[in-house]
Amino acid sequence: MALTVEEINSYLRTEVPQIAFVDNDFAAASPEECAYTRILGGKAPSKWTKKAEPGIQIVVRALSTATAEAAANAVYAALHGKSEFMLGEVRVVKCTAEQSAPGYTGKDESNRIMYSLNFTLITM
């Protein structure tokens, strides 16, 4: 089975219930304070096994710096270093952050504060 954004968001909604997660991008109907999840290409899959290393990006937005930063740190804590868990039918052996802390990316057109997080998954 292939990894899907919906499966990632379903997992995140249970691990970080204080945040609303949406698929791929912020839409006009998205809550003021929420996060989107995207699957990134990651590394090439193994030629001999089912091992893959996709990347995921989560971008958090909120009305205040404190709220955005707290939400981003909660996502970071929920995912970085986590091992042996399922995203739908995909076994995740390890999830590792690609940076030491969430990165501030500025403000959107409505002046909401945004932070970005990137993770690499090892899946089987």
LUMTI-912284 format. One line per 5 residues: for each residue x, y, z of N, C-alpha, C, O. Coordinates in Angstrom, 2 decimals, padded with zeros to 5 digits. Example, Ala and Ser with C-alpha at 12.3 -4.5 7.8 and 13.67 -1.06 7.14 Angstrom:
2
013.19 -005.69 007.80 012.30 -004.50 007.80 013.20 -003.30 007.80 014.24 -003.32 008.46; 012.85 -002.25 007.08 013.67 -001.06 007.14 012.90 000.03 007.87 013.41 001.14 008.04
// end
This chain:
124
000.84 -001.19 000.00 000.00 000.00 000.00 000.88 001.25 000.00 001.97 001.27 000.57; 000.37 002.26 -000.64 001.08 003.53 -000.70 000.66 004.43 000.46 -000.48 004.39 000.92; 001.58 005.22 000.92 001.33 006.19 001.97 000.45 007.30 001.42 000.67 007.77 000.30; -000.54 007.74 002.19 -001.42 008.83 001.75 -001.44 009.95 002.79 -001.20 009.72 003.97; -001.72 011.15 002.31 -001.83 012.31 003.19 -002.95 012.09 004.20 -002.81 012.44 005.37
-004.05 011.53 003.75 -005.19 011.31 004.66 -004.81 010.38 005.81 -005.23 010.61 006.95; -004.03 009.34 005.53 -003.60 008.44 006.61 -002.65 009.14 007.58 -002.72 008.92 008.79; -001.77 009.97 007.05 -000.87 010.74 007.92 -001.69 011.68 008.81 -001.47 011.75 010.02; -002.63 012.39 008.20 -003.45 013.33 008.97 -004.32 012.62 009.99 -004.52 013.13 011.09; -004.84 011.48 009.64 -005.64 010.70 010.59 -004.80 010.36 011.83 -005.27 010.48 012.96
-003.58 009.94 011.60 -002.67 009.63 012.70 -002.37 010.89 013.52 -002.42 010.86 014.75; -002.04 011.99 012.83 -001.71 013.23 013.54 -002.88 013.76 014.36 -002.68 014.32 015.43; -004.10 013.58 013.87 -005.28 014.05 014.61 -005.43 013.32 015.95 -005.97 013.89 016.90; -004.95 012.09 016.03 -005.00 011.38 017.31 -003.82 011.73 018.20 -003.96 011.78 019.42; -002.66 011.99 017.60 -001.46 012.30 018.37 -001.40 013.76 018.83 -000.86 014.06 019.89
-001.95 014.66 018.02 -001.92 016.09 018.31 -003.33 016.65 018.09 -003.55 017.41 017.15; -004.28 016.28 018.95 -005.69 016.60 018.71 -006.03 018.09 018.77 -007.10 018.50 018.31; -005.16 018.89 019.33 -005.45 020.33 019.43 -005.25 021.06 018.10 -005.55 022.25 017.99; -004.74 020.36 017.09 -004.48 020.98 015.79 -005.40 020.38 014.73 -005.57 019.16 014.69; -005.97 021.21 013.89 -006.75 020.75 012.73 -005.76 020.54 011.58 -005.00 021.44 011.25
-005.76 019.36 010.99 -004.86 019.04 009.88 -005.65 018.96 008.58 -006.72 018.34 008.54; -005.13 019.59 007.52 -005.76 019.56 006.20 -004.77 018.98 005.19 -003.58 018.87 005.47; -005.28 018.61 004.03 -004.47 017.94 003.01 -003.78 018.92 002.07 -004.44 019.77 001.48; -002.49 018.80 001.93 -001.66 019.40 000.88 -001.48 020.91 000.86 -000.42 021.38 000.46; -002.46 021.69 001.27 -002.34 023.14 001.20 -003.46 023.77 002.01 -004.47 023.12 002.30
-003.29 025.03 002.36 -004.37 025.76 003.01 -005.39 026.15 001.95 -005.02 026.67 000.89; -006.65 025.92 002.22 -007.74 026.32 001.32 -008.52 027.45 001.98 -008.36 027.71 003.17; -009.36 028.10 001.21 -010.17 029.20 001.75 -011.03 028.73 002.92 -011.28 029.50 003.85; -011.47 027.48 002.88 -012.33 026.94 003.93 -011.55 026.39 005.12 -012.16 025.95 006.10; -010.23 026.39 005.07 -009.42 025.86 006.18 -009.58 026.76 007.41 -009.76 027.97 007.28
-009.51 026.15 008.60 -009.58 026.97 009.83 -008.45 028.00 009.89 -007.39 027.80 009.29; -008.69 029.08 010.60 -007.65 030.12 010.77 -006.36 029.52 011.31 -005.27 029.85 010.85; -006.51 028.65 012.31 -005.36 028.02 012.93 -005.41 026.53 012.61 -006.29 025.81 013.09; -004.45 026.08 011.79 -004.43 024.68 011.36 -003.06 024.35 010.80 -002.14 025.17 010.86; -002.93 023.16 010.25 -001.68 022.73 009.62 -002.01 021.92 008.38 -003.01 021.19 008.35
-001.18 022.04 007.35 -001.34 021.14 006.21 -000.20 020.15 006.17 000.90 020.42 006.67; -000.48 019.00 005.57 000.49 017.93 005.43 000.67 017.61 003.95 -000.31 017.52 003.21; 001.91 017.45 003.54 002.24 017.05 002.17 003.22 015.89 002.20 004.04 015.78 003.11; 003.12 015.03 001.21 004.13 013.98 001.03 005.14 014.51 000.01 004.77 014.98 -001.06; 006.40 014.42 000.37 007.49 014.85 -000.52 008.13 013.61 -001.14 007.94 012.50 -000.65
008.86 013.79 -002.19 009.44 012.66 -002.91 010.34 011.77 -002.08 010.25 010.55 -002.16; 011.19 012.37 -001.27 012.11 011.57 -000.46 013.21 010.94 -001.29 013.51 011.37 -002.40; 013.82 009.91 -000.74 014.91 009.20 -001.40 014.36 008.11 -002.32 013.19 007.74 -002.23; 015.21 007.62 -003.19 014.80 006.53 -004.08 014.48 005.27 -003.26 015.13 005.02 -002.25; 013.48 004.49 -003.69 013.16 003.27 -002.96 014.25 002.21 -003.15 015.05 002.28 -004.08
014.26 001.25 -002.26 015.21 000.14 -002.37 014.94 -000.66 -003.64 013.79 -000.83 -004.05; 015.99 -001.14 -004.26 015.85 -001.98 -005.45 015.50 -003.42 -005.08 014.97 -004.16 -005.91; 015.78 -003.81 -003.84 015.64 -005.20 -003.47 014.61 -005.49 -002.38 014.23 -006.65 -002.19; 014.14 -004.47 -001.68 013.17 -004.69 -000.61 012.02 -003.69 -000.75 011.99 -002.90 -001.69; 011.08 -003.74 000.18 009.96 -002.79 000.20 010.33 -001.47 000.88 009.49 -000.58 001.01
011.57 -001.34 001.32 011.99 -000.14 002.04 011.87 001.10 001.15 012.30 001.12 000.00; 011.26 002.14 001.73 011.16 003.44 001.07 011.45 004.51 002.11 011.31 004.28 003.31; 011.84 005.70 001.65 012.15 006.81 002.55 011.47 008.08 002.06 012.15 009.01 001.61; 010.14 008.12 002.14 009.45 009.34 001.72 009.64 010.45 002.74 009.92 010.21 003.92; 009.49 011.66 002.27 009.52 012.81 003.16 008.12 013.34 003.36 007.25 013.18 002.49
007.89 013.98 004.49 006.62 014.67 004.70 006.92 016.08 005.19 007.89 016.31 005.91; 006.06 016.99 004.80 006.17 018.38 005.25 004.88 018.75 005.94 003.79 018.43 005.46; 005.00 019.41 007.06 003.84 019.92 007.80 004.07 021.40 008.02 005.09 021.81 008.58; 003.12 022.22 007.57 003.19 023.65 007.76 002.05 024.06 008.68 000.88 023.79 008.40; 002.40 024.72 009.78 001.44 025.14 010.80 001.22 026.65 010.66 002.17 027.40 010.42
-000.03 027.09 010.82 -000.29 028.53 010.85 -001.21 028.84 012.03 -002.05 028.03 012.42; -001.02 030.03 012.59 -001.85 030.47 013.71 -001.83 032.00 013.77 -001.01 032.65 013.11; -002.73 032.53 014.55 -002.87 033.98 014.65 -001.78 034.64 015.48 -001.49 035.82 015.31; -001.18 033.88 016.39 -000.11 034.44 017.22 001.14 033.58 017.11 001.07 032.39 016.82; 002.28 034.20 017.36 003.54 033.47 017.34 003.54 032.36 018.38 003.98 031.24 018.10
003.06 032.66 019.56 003.07 031.66 020.64 002.24 030.43 020.27 002.66 029.30 020.52; 001.08 030.65 019.69 000.21 029.53 019.32 000.82 028.71 018.18 000.82 027.48 018.21; 001.35 029.40 017.18 001.97 028.70 016.04 003.19 027.90 016.49 003.37 026.75 016.10; 004.02 028.52 017.31 005.22 027.85 017.79 004.87 026.64 018.66 005.50 025.59 018.55; 003.88 026.79 019.53 003.46 025.67 020.38 002.92 024.52 019.55 003.21 023.36 019.82
002.13 024.84 018.54 001.57 023.80 017.67 002.69 023.08 016.91 002.69 021.86 016.82; 003.63 023.85 016.36 004.74 023.25 015.62 005.59 022.37 016.54 006.01 021.28 016.14; 005.84 022.83 017.74 006.61 022.02 018.69 005.88 020.75 019.10 006.51 019.72 019.35; 004.55 020.81 019.17 003.76 019.62 019.49 003.86 018.58 018.37 003.97 017.39 018.63; 003.81 019.04 017.13 003.97 018.13 015.99 005.37 017.52 016.02 005.53 016.31 015.84
006.37 018.34 016.25 007.75 017.87 016.32 007.89 016.78 017.39 008.48 015.73 017.15; 007.36 017.05 018.57 007.45 016.08 019.67 006.72 014.78 019.36 007.14 013.71 019.78; 005.61 014.88 018.62 004.82 013.69 018.29 005.50 012.81 017.25 005.26 011.60 017.22; 006.33 013.38 016.39 006.89 012.61 015.28 008.39 012.32 015.36 008.82 011.22 015.03; 009.18 013.28 015.79 010.64 013.09 015.73 011.10 011.93 016.62 010.81 011.90 017.82
011.80 011.00 016.02 012.36 009.87 016.75 011.38 008.73 016.97 011.74 007.71 017.55; 010.14 008.90 016.53 009.14 007.86 016.73 009.48 006.65 015.84 009.90 006.81 014.70; 009.29 005.46 016.39 009.59 004.26 015.61 008.50 003.22 015.79 007.74 003.23 016.76; 008.45 002.32 014.81 007.52 001.18 014.81 006.08 001.59 015.06 005.51 001.30 016.11; 005.49 002.26 014.08 004.07 002.61 014.14 003.48 002.50 012.74 004.21 002.37 011.75
002.18 002.54 012.67 001.48 002.37 011.39 000.83 003.68 010.96 000.27 004.41 011.77; 000.91 003.95 009.67 000.14 005.01 009.03 -000.76 004.30 008.04 -000.35 003.99 006.92; -001.99 004.06 008.46 -002.88 003.21 007.64 -002.31 001.81 007.61 -002.13 001.19 008.65; -002.01 001.31 006.41 -001.44 -000.02 006.26 000.06 000.01 006.02 000.67 -001.01 005.71; 000.66 001.19 006.16 002.10 001.34 005.94 002.83 001.30 007.28 002.53 002.05 008.20
003.80 000.39 007.37 004.62 000.28 008.58 005.74 001.32 008.51 006.52 001.35 007.56; 005.79 002.16 009.53 006.87 003.14 009.65 007.88 002.60 010.65 007.57 002.40 011.82; 009.09 002.36 010.17 010.16 001.84 011.02 010.73 002.97 011.86 011.03 002.78 013.04; 010.89 004.16 011.25 011.48 005.30 011.96 011.03 006.59 011.30 010.87 006.66 010.08; 010.82 007.61 012.12 010.50 008.96 011.64 011.51 009.91 012.27 011.65 009.96 013.49
012.20 010.65 011.43 013.25 011.55 011.90 013.05 012.94 011.32 012.83 013.08 010.12; 013.14 013.95 012.16 013.05 015.33 011.69 014.28 015.67 010.86 015.37 015.16 011.12; 014.10 016.52 009.87 015.22 016.94 009.03 015.88 018.21 009.55 016.87 018.67 008.99; 015.33 018.77 010.63 015.95 019.92 011.26 015.78 019.79 012.77 014.97 018.99 013.24; 016.55 020.58 013.52 016.55 020.46 014.98 015.35 021.10 015.66 015.08 020.82 016.83
014.62 021.94 014.94 013.44 022.62 015.49 012.58 023.07 014.32 013.07 023.19 013.20; 011.29 023.33 014.57 010.45 023.88 013.51 011.02 025.20 013.00 011.56 025.99 013.78; 010.90 025.43 011.70 011.43 026.65 011.11 010.35 027.69 010.86 009.31 027.39 010.26; 010.60 028.90 011.31 009.68 030.01 011.05 009.76 030.35 009.57 010.86 030.53 009.04; 008.62 030.44 008.89 008.62 030.74 007.45 007.99 032.08 007.12 007.88 032.44 005.95
007.58 032.83 008.13 007.01 034.15 007.89 005.52 034.18 008.12 004.95 033.33 008.80; 004.89 035.19 007.52 003.44 035.38 007.65 002.76 035.18 006.30 003.34 035.47 005.25; 001.54 034.68 006.33 000.78 034.54 005.09 000.07 035.85 004.75 000.25 036.85 005.45; -000.73 035.85 003.69 -001.39 037.07 003.23 -002.40 037.63 004.24 -002.80 038.79 004.15; -002.80 036.81 005.21 -003.72 037.27 006.26 -002.99 037.52 007.57 -003.62 037.62 008.63
-001.67 037.63 007.51 -000.85 037.98 008.66 -000.78 036.88 009.72 -000.48 037.16 010.88; -001.07 035.62 009.34 -000.95 034.49 010.27 000.50 034.01 010.26 001.15 033.98 009.22; 000.98 033.64 011.43 002.35 033.17 011.61 002.45 031.72 011.12 001.55 030.92 011.37; 003.55 031.38 010.41 003.70 030.02 009.89 005.06 029.42 010.28 006.08 030.10 010.30; 005.02 028.13 010.59 006.21 027.34 010.85 006.16 026.09 009.98 005.08 025.56 009.71
007.31 025.64 009.55 007.41 024.45 008.70 008.25 023.37 009.37 009.24 023.66 010.04; 007.82 022.13 009.19 008.56 020.98 009.70 008.69 019.96 008.58 007.75 019.76 007.81; 009.85 019.32 008.49 010.07 018.28 007.50 010.61 017.04 008.19 011.46 017.12 009.07; 010.10 015.90 007.77 010.48 014.61 008.36 010.79 013.62 007.25 010.23 013.69 006.16; 011.70 012.70 007.54 011.95 011.57 006.67 011.44 010.32 007.39 011.73 010.10 008.56
010.68 009.52 006.66 010.16 008.27 007.18 010.96 007.12 006.56 011.35 007.20 005.40; 011.18 006.09 007.31 011.65 004.82 006.75 010.47 003.88 006.85 010.01 003.55 007.95; 009.97 003.45 005.70 008.78 002.59 005.68 009.11 001.24 005.07 010.07 001.09 004.30; 008.30 000.27 005.42 008.44 -001.09 004.87 007.09 -001.57 004.38 006.98 -002.69 003.88
// end
